[in-house]
Amino acid sequence: MTTTTDQQTMMIEAARRFVRERIIEPGRDRAYDESGDFPHDLIREMWELGLINAEFPEAVGGLGLSCREHVDLVEEINYGCLGIGTSAVANSLAALPLMLADNEALRREYLGRLTRDFGYAAFACSEPDAGSDVANLSTRFERRGDTIVLNGRKRWITNCDVADFYVLFAREQGTRGHAGIATFVIEAGTPGLSWASLVHKMGQRCSHTGDVVLEDVAIPASQMVAGPGHGFRLAMATFDRSRPWIAASAAGVIRRARDESVRYALERKTFGEAIINHQMVASMLADMEIAWQATRALTHAAADAVDAGNLRGTHSAAAKAFGGDAAVRVTADAVQVMGGYGYTREFIVEKLMRDAKLLQIYEGTSQVQRLVIARDLARQLG
Ligand SMILES: Cc1cc2nc3c(=O)[nH]c(=O)nc-3n(C[C@H](O)[C@H](O)[C@H](O)COP(=O)(O)OP(=O)(O)OC[C@H]3O[C@@H](n4cnc5c(N)ncnc54)[C@H](O)[C@@H]3O)c2cc1C
């Protein structure tokens, strides 16, 4: 079990202050949701405060926070806004394959860049016909001497329009299944690479999501992070490591929904009583607290397993599935606690509900998490 250090307490307090003073009090969670603009200014401020890229190792200029320290930061930021949180954590997601792969040169170059200079990265795995089914991806590459040429289309790529580089998965021409998949770093601005089709989303509207298009994109072979046979495993290992962050995001939005609900229930009166005194309302509030404590406990268990070096996919999948499902239920209940007012844009809870839904979808749907858990059980007991 990791204990809280003074430095960690200070970082959490800095994150909490940032969220309160720069996001919630000025109403920028709502403003960015309405405009759908990308929150560049806030992400830059977070970078300056050391609130993003926080798990990057000290060897590349990062803070080298433990996963346990990082998930607590992620929870605080996502208390403010899941859309801003997703935009902020996208760099870390793109960085994970570089942190996990055995490629020191690319790790130093690209993670070093994100710690030295402010910038963005994107993780590009999903495709129009391959989301859950990663082994079915069709973006392909061929070798021409020391050059790699890529063609294909990626979909649902967070930060696609702002990224300075992409960590991208593609298969060797002519292969099928997971064996042919490799991983590359590709610079934005490389001829033939473009982004397209930003999607209009239900929630998390200020995080930008769209396609990355590759038309005869030629890169040096040295940009290969992991070769065929290793890329698929690297993608799966990345998800195992990143899912605790999504669970932490769920803990953040659950706590926000709880706080908004309790404050409202103390003020609003029906039948001559504050509604918090009606047992059915109180029960919803208590369930919110239970959901928060349970999500946080599962998140910490997964993060502690990362830090102890004994993470199994089932730890992260359990935290992510439980947290995502709980966030959807709790935010819908927050709307319920506020009655008709909860259903309007006057109150933030309708936004929390729209934002939370994505937690059950990206980085593996809730169904896929259950597949991971069931397969682990079968391996243990079969
Ligand atoms: C806003 C947003 C941001 C995203 N950001 C990124 C990103 O930065 N990088 C990236 O690479 N991807 C990203 N994604 C992609 C995301 O990870 C996929 O959308 C997700 O994995 C689901 O894939 P899919 O949409 O193709 O759904 P599908 O795989 O088609 O699934 C459709 C439904 O079938 C179910 N299903 C599928 N297979 C099974 C099965 N074997 N058993 C049971 N049920 C199953 C699913 O649970 C789901 O309910 C993002 C997606 C969104 C919406």
The ligand as a Gaussian input file, in Angstrom:
#p B3LYP/6-31G(d) Opt

LIG

0 1
 C      -14.803000       9.980000     -28.048000
 C      -13.937000       8.791000     -28.334000
 C      -12.562000       8.910000     -28.184000
 C      -11.723000       7.838000     -28.516000
 N      -10.358000       7.991000     -28.461000
 C       -9.568000       7.026000     -29.008000
 C       -8.159000       7.254000     -29.166000
 O       -7.602000       8.291000     -28.764000
 N       -7.424000       6.305000     -29.790000
 C       -7.978000       5.150000     -30.249000
 O       -7.243000       4.338000     -30.811000
 N       -9.298000       4.897000     -30.093000
 C      -10.113000       5.810000     -29.497000
 N      -11.456000       5.588000     -29.367000
 C      -12.020000       4.327000     -29.890000
 C      -12.627000       3.444000     -28.828000
 O      -11.610000       2.808000     -28.100000
 C      -13.591000       2.467000     -29.545000
 O      -14.718000       3.224000     -29.955000
 C      -14.006000       1.333000     -28.641000
 O      -12.934000       0.468000     -28.394000
 C      -15.174000       0.519000     -29.243000
 O      -14.928000       0.191000     -30.573000
 P      -16.081000       0.457000     -31.672000
 O      -16.535000       1.849000     -31.517000
 O      -15.551000       0.021000     -32.996000
 O      -17.279000      -0.498000     -31.245000
 P      -17.428000      -2.044000     -31.644000
 O      -16.157000      -2.760000     -31.403000
 O      -18.033000      -2.131000     -32.983000
 O      -18.503000      -2.526000     -30.560000
 C      -19.911000      -2.310000     -30.727000
 C      -20.632000      -2.995000     -29.554000
 O      -20.386000      -4.400000     -29.585000
 C      -19.821000      -4.825000     -28.343000
 N      -18.824000      -5.865000     -28.614000
 C      -17.852000      -5.866000     -29.557000
 N      -17.159000      -7.005000     -29.525000
 C      -17.685000      -7.742000     -28.512000
 C      -17.399000      -9.024000     -27.956000
 N      -16.394000      -9.786000     -28.407000
 N      -18.162000      -9.467000     -26.919000
 C      -19.165000      -8.689000     -26.417000
 N      -19.491000      -7.475000     -26.899000
 C      -18.752000      -7.004000     -27.925000
 C      -19.163000      -3.576000     -27.755000
 O      -19.045000      -3.674000     -26.346000
 C      -20.164000      -2.508000     -28.191000
 O      -21.244000      -2.500000     -27.288000
 C      -12.294000       6.622000     -28.963000
 C      -13.683000       6.498000     -29.068000
 C      -14.505000       7.572000     -28.771000
 C      -16.004000       7.413000     -28.950000

